[in-house]
Amino acid sequence: MAPAMTEAAPLTLFNSLTRQLEPFVPVHQGEARVYTCGPTVYNYPHIGNMRAYVFADVLGRTLSFKAYKLTHVINITDVGHLTDDADAGEDKMEKMAAQQAQSIWDIAEHYKQAYWADVRALNIRQPAQWTVATDYVPQMIEFAKQIAPKHCYELDSGLYFDASTVADYGRLARANTEEGEGRIEAVEGKRNAADFAIWRKTPPGEKRQMEWDSPWGRGAPGWHLECSVMSGEVLGFPFDIHTGGIDHREIHHPNEIAQNQAKCCTNGLDVAENSGARLWMHNNFLVERSGKMSKSSGEFLRLQLLIDKGYHPLAYRMMCLQAHYRSELEFSWEGLQAAQTRLKRMVMRLSVADQPIDQQRAEEVLNDWERRFDEVMSDDLNTPSALILLEQAVVSNFQMDLKRPYIERMDAVLGLNLLTLKRTDFRIRPKAATITEAEIEAALARRKEARAAKDFATSDAIRDELAANGVEVMDGDSLGWEWKLGD
């Protein structure tokens, strides 16, 4: 077993609250406590949603690599999230339940399981705890009762948070104007445009599938309240890192911060701990030019669609890793194919026997690669550079028993499962394909015999027959994949 590094690089991460790179200094010595905003389980997650969890997973894996005791929490929102993130519209869960004529609890369970299936397919590690919003409603009511006297006011529609009662409201979004957090539907009686609902009363004459009694009437909690309560209950204030997609940076997270300030103190955000977390981290958008990233588009881009077209789900993880988490990432089928090819090359190289070489020289080189890997991952999770270093170790001609421990440690951070993937794992049948793998292999065997006999007419006929069934024959394929099923 190769020795671990003796000197680790200091971990530096980008704090969205200060817009600066900052050294990671844990609140509790030797520990890292991380909260990630999870999905609202009213529909299948699209691949843009899943980029946030690949990012959070890499962050968690890096903290583990740096020997911190990690406590990672991801929430499941099953109530309170409205159709407009800016605190307007219908409850997403209630709306989907009505559309599908099902119990809201059944809707939540179905889409929660679908999300968890994507988590497993992308090799995202299980967090220490999944927190489900409806399990914490009593704590949400108690939280609201504590902050209401100084920070909230009641209207006919519910209990609202007065954003003017805390210092530096909106600093995370860098917007304190009507164009920033003020992008909220007007509610009669609101004191400020940025004020937001803590508790929503059920309108007279209506009954929701999810509603509870509270001091402000029967109703349901606001979406922003849920994350403040669950993160504080499980991790304690302040905790180390709060993550989410960049869309949360504009409304949801500023509102969380305001609630956290109200609960802990009303002091300004020059002291990061007053926000509830020392670091706020956000991944950028996945951009798809055809408009299929929206769930309202019908057949939107979800992970299962990629699999149905014959792509391995870890090809999408590879695609995410090839861009820095703070950069926009443009999705294309060509880009996904390139990521899958890169992943295949690495897997195939690990199955090739290497010649014995100078062990001391090999360990010197591998140690240097791992040291540099630690440096780039410690530099705000520079996964594109880390991939190159992992790839160098994989394709090197060093003996497998020498390089394997280094590859294991580096891949444990990037999560590509290189040492367990097999060539056959990439033969994913597109949903539209009807030909069987056995039929493909038999046709290729006949074609090989025809080519050996220089019967090129038969060879070409077999190739054309396979092409008509969606099978591309790859003569001279350097990867060793003799065929693939087309999209």
N, C-alpha and C positions, 0 to 999 in steps of 0.2 A: 504494500500500500504506500503510495507516495505521501510524503509529509505535507501537512497543511501549511499555508503561508504563515510566516512568523510576524510580519508587520502588515496590518490591514490599512487600507487608505481610509481617511475620515469620510463619512457619508455626508453628502451635501445634497439638499433637495430644494426645489423651487416652491416658495410660499406664495400662493395667489393673493394672500392678504397684504403682503408687503411688496409683491412683484419683484422679489429678490431671491437669489440663491442663498440658502442659510444652512449652517451645519446642523445636523440632527443631534439634538441634546434631549434625551428622554426625560419625561416627567418623573418616572420611577427608574432608578438605576438598574440597568441591565434588561429593562422591559421595553416593549413597544406596543402601544394600544392604538388600534386603528379602527375607524368606523367608515363604512362605505355605504352610500345611499343605494339601496337595492331597487328592484323593479316594482312597479305597480302591476299586479297580476290580473289584468283585465284582458290581455291579449298576448300573443306570442312575442317574445323579444325579437327585434330585428338585429342584424349584425352590427349596426352602429351602436345599439345599446350594449352589445356584448363586448365591444372594444373597452368600455369602462371597466369591465370585470377582468379582462386580460391585464389591463394596466394595474388595477389594484392587486391582482394576483402576483404580478412581477414585483411590485413594491413589497408585498408580504414575503415573497421568496427571498428578496434581497435582504430584508431585515433579518430573516432566519440565517441567511448566509453570513451576515455580519454578527451572528451569535446572540442576537437579542431574543428574549423570550417573547414570542408574538401572541397577542390576543387580538384577533381580527373579528369584527362583527359586521354582518351584512343584514339589512332589514328587508322584510317583505311587506309592502304596502297593500293592504286589502280593504282599506276604507279611507275616505277623506281626500283622495287626490282628484282634483277636478279636471274637466276636459280642457281647460285653459290653465296653464301653469301659473298665470298671473292672477290666481285666486278668483276665477270666474267660471261660469258654466255649470254643467251637471257633474255629479260624482261619476268617475269613469267606471267604477265597479257596478254601480246601480244601473248605469246606462247599458252596459254589456249584458247584464243579467236580464234586463227588460227585452233587449233585442233578441236574445237567444231563448227567452222564456224558460230560464233555469234559475235555481237558487243561487244567490250571490256567493254562498259558501261553496257550492259546486264549481262555479266559475273560478273562484280563487284557487281551489285545490287543483283544478285541471291545468291552469296556466302556471301555477307554482311548480308543478311537476314537469311541465314543458321547459321552464326556465332551468330547473335543476338538471334536466337531461342535457341541455346546452352547456351548462357548467362542467359536467362530466366529460362531454365530448371534446371540449377545449382544454382539458387537463388543468382546469382551475381548481386549486386546492380547496377543500372544505374549510370554511371559517371556524373559529372557536365556537361561534354561536350564530344561528339565524334568529333574528327577532321579528316576530309577526305583530303587526300594529294592533290588531284586535285583542291580543293578549295583554296589552299595556294600557287599555282605556282607563281603568281606575287610577293609575299613576298619572295619566294625562290630565284627568280632572283635578287631581291633587296639585299638580304643577300649575295649572291655570288658576286655581284658587289662591295659590301663594303669590303669583305675580299680578293678579287682577287689580288689587286695591291701588297700586301705584302706576300700573302700565296699561290697563285695559278699560274699556267702556262697553256698555251693552246697548245694542240696537234691537229692533224687532226681529232682524234676521240672525242675530247671534252676538257673541262676544268678540270684540275687535281689539287688536293690539295697537296702541298709539306709538307710532314709530318715532315721534319727537321726544319720547321720554328716555331714550338711551343715546349715549354719545356716539358720534361717527356712524350713524346708520347709513348703510349702503357703501361703506368704504371698500368692501370686497369687490363690488361690481364697478367701483370707480364712477358712480353716478348717483348724485343726490338731487336730480332734477326730475321734472315731470316726464322726461323722455327715458329715465332710468327705471327705478322701482315704481314710478308713477304709472307704468303701463298696466293699470289695474282697472277693471270695470268699475264705473262709478256706482256707489251704493249710497242711497239717501241717508244722510246723517253722519257719514264718515268725516272725521276731523281733518284728515290728511289723505291725499291720493295714495300714499304708500302704506297706509294702515291695512292690516290683513286680519283675516278671521282666525281666531283661536278655537272657537266652538260655533258650529252652525246649527241653528235651531231647525227642526223639521217644520216646514210651513204648515199653517193651520189647514186641516182637512186632508193632509197627506200622511202617508206612513212609509217609512223606509224599511228595507230589509235589515239594515244595520243601523240601529239607533239605541241610545242609552239615556238614562235620566241624569241630569246635572243641575247645579244651582242656577243655570241659565236656561233651563228648559230641556225637553227631550230633543236629542239630536245626535250629532257626530262630531268628532274632533277635526280640526283643520290639519291639512297635510304637513305644514311646517312644524306644528307642535309635536307631531309624532316622532320625528327624528331627534329633536332636542331631548325628548323624554327617554327614548330608547338608548341613545348614546350615553346620556348622563347616568341612567339607571345601571347599565351594564359596565361601562368603562370608568365612570366617575369624572367629574369636572375638576381640573382640565385634563384631557387626555392628549395623546401625541399628535395624531394625524387624522384629518377628515378628508375623504376623497369623494369624487363624483365627476360626472361629465361637465364640460364647460358651460352647458346650458343652465346648470344649477347655480353657477357663479353669479347670475344676474338677479334672481328673485328668491329662489328657495333657500339658498345658503345665507344670504344677507338676513332673511327673516329668521332662520335658525339662530344666527348669531345674536340678533336682537333679543330673542327669547332667552338665550343663554346668559346674556348680560343682565337681563331682568332678574333671572334666577340667582345669579352669583353676585352681581354688583352692577352698577350703572356706569362704571368708569369707561374711558375711551379705549380705542383699539391700538394705541401705541404699545400697550402691553398685550401681546398676542393671547395670553392665557384668558383674558377677559372675554374672548370670543368663544370659549369653551374648548378650543383645541389650539395647540401651539402652531401647527401647520395645516393649511388648507391647500389641497392639491387637486388639480383638474386635468383630465385628458381632453384633447381637442376632438373636433368632429371627424367622423368618417363621412366623406363626401361621395355621392353617387349621382352622376349627371342626368340619369334618365328619370329621376324623381321617384324611384321605387324604394327609397329609404323611409317613406312615410307609410304608416300602417293604414292610412285611409286609401292607399293606392290599390288595394285588392291583393294581388300576389306580391307582397312586399318581400324584401330581401331578408329572409331568416336563414339560420344555419342549416335547417333541413333542406331548403331549396338548393344550397350549395352541394349538400350530400346527394340530393336527387340528381344533380347534374354530373355526378361522378367525382367530386372533389373530397379529399380527406379533410375533416374539420381542422386538423392541426396545420393544414396549409393556410387556413385563415389566421390561425395564431401566428404562424411564420410571417404572414403579410403584415400583421399588426406590429410585430417586433422589428420589422425592417424600417419602420418610421419611429421617430422619437414621439413619446406620448403627448408632448405639447405641440406637435406639428399636426396640421390637417393631413389626413390620409385619404387619397382618392381611390375609391374602389373601381376596379375594372376586371372583367373576366380574364383579360390577358395578364394583368398583374397577379391575379390569383393563380393562374396556370404557372407563371414564372416562380411564384413562391412554392408551389407544389413540386416543381422540378428541382428547385434548390433543396428542398427537404428530402426528396427521393435520392439525390446525389449523395447527401450526407449519410443516409441510411445504407445505401448500397456500399459506400466506401468502408463502412464499419464491418461489412461481411467479407472483406478481402483480406487474405492472409498476408502479413508483412514479413520481411526478412529480418533476421536478428541484426541488431546494430549496437553501437556503443551506448550502454545503458546510462553512463554518467552524462554523456553529451545530451542524450534524449531528455533526461530529467532536468538539466539546466535550461533547455529550450522550453519544455513544458511548464516549468516553474515560472519562467519569464512571461509566458502567455497567460498563465493564471494570475500573476501579479498585475499585468496590464488589464485583464478582464475585471479584476476587483477595482482597479482605478476608474475604468470607464463606467461601470455600474454604480460606483460611488459618486460619480459626477452626474447626479440627477437622472439616473437610470438610462444611460446611453446604450440602449439595446442594439441599435444598428452597428456600433463599433464592437459591442460584446459578441454579436453574432459572427463577425469576421474572425475574432480570436477563437471562438469555439470551432468554427469551420476549419481554421488552420490546424487545430489539434486533431480534428476528425480525419482530414485528408492527408495528414503527415504519414510518412512511411515507418513511424515508430511502432514497435511491437504493441499489440493490443493490451497485453498485461501491464505494459508501462503506461500507456496513455489513458487506459480506461478510467482510473480513479480521477484524473483531471477532467475528463469529459463528463463523468458523473457529477462532479461538483459544479461545473459550469452549467450543465444542462438542468441541474436541480434549480437553478435560478431562472433560466429561460423557459423551462417546462415543455420541451419538444418531444420528450420520451424517445430520444434517439436510440437508446440501448435496448428498447423493448419493441420498437416498430419493426415490422418485417416487410419485405418487398410485396408480398401478397396483400398486405393491409391497404395498399393503394389501389387495388382493383375493386373499386366501389362501382357497383352497377348503377348507371343512370336509371331513373325511374321509368323512362320510356323504352329502355332496352328490352328486347324479347329473347334474343339469343342467349344461350347458357354458356358458362365458362368452359364446360366440357366440350361443347360444340366448337367453340373458338379454338381450343387447344388441338382438337382432332383435325380441324381444317388447316391449322398451321403446320401440323405434322405432315399432312399430305402435300402441302405447299413446299415444305423443306425437301421432301423426297423428289418432287417435280423439279425443283431448282438444281438439286444434285445431279439429276438426270438430264439437265439442260433442256427440260421441257417447259420453256418459258411461257408458252401459250396457256398451259394448264395452271402454271404459277400465277399468271396474270388473271385468269378467270377466277381462281380461288380468292385472290386479293379483291377483285371487284365484287364478288359475292359477299365477302365479309364487309366491305365498305357499304354495301346496300343495307346491311344490318347494323350500321352505326359503329363498326369496328375499324379503327385505323391501324394498319399494319406498318410498323416502324422498322423498315430494313436498316441495318447498320446502326441501330439505336445504341449510343454510347452508354446509356444507363442500364442496358440489359433488359429493359421492358420491351418485349417484342411486339406488344399490341396495347392499345387502350380503347375503351369505349368512348366514342365521341359524345358531345352534348346533345 
